[in-house]
Amino acid sequence: MTENELSFKIIGVAIEVHRHLGPGLLESAYEQCLCHELKQNGLRIEQQIALPL
């Protein structure tokens, strides 16, 4: 999968999650739903990865 295809898929899933949930929820609710949907679409993800500064 190219970078463009991957970006298209991720943005599409994010838009669908927002359409179904609507505005006004906590960020954590969107995060959990987005992660679930990304996994359902065959993407391997990691959440809240600590980055050294």
N, C-alpha and C positions, 0 to 999 in steps of 0.2 A: 504494500500500500504506500503510495507516495505521500509526501507531507501535505499536499493540497487535498487529497482524498481523506486523510486522517483529520485535518482541520475541518473539512466540510461535515464529516460524520459527527465530530465532537460538538460543533456549533449547532447542528441540527438537533442533536439530543438535548442540549442545553435549552434551546428554544421550546422544544416539546415539553420539557419538565416545567418550564415557567408558564407555558400555556395551561397546563393541567393544574398547577398549584396556585397560579395567580400571584399578585404582588402582596407584600405585607408580612411574609413569614420570616422567621429567623434564618440567618445564613446557614446555620447547621442543618435545618430541615431541607433546604435546597441542596446542600452538599450531600447529604445521605441519599436523597432521591436521584441526584445526578450520578453518583457513584454506582448505585444500583442499576440504573439504565445503561450506563457505559459498559458495565459488566455484561448485561443482557445483550448488548450489541457486539459482544466478542472482543472487547478491549480489556487489556490487563492494566490495572491502575494501582496506584499507591496513594494513600491519603495522608495529609498533614506531615510531610517529610521534613525533618529538621535540617536546616542548612547552616553550615558553619559560617560565621561572620568574621 
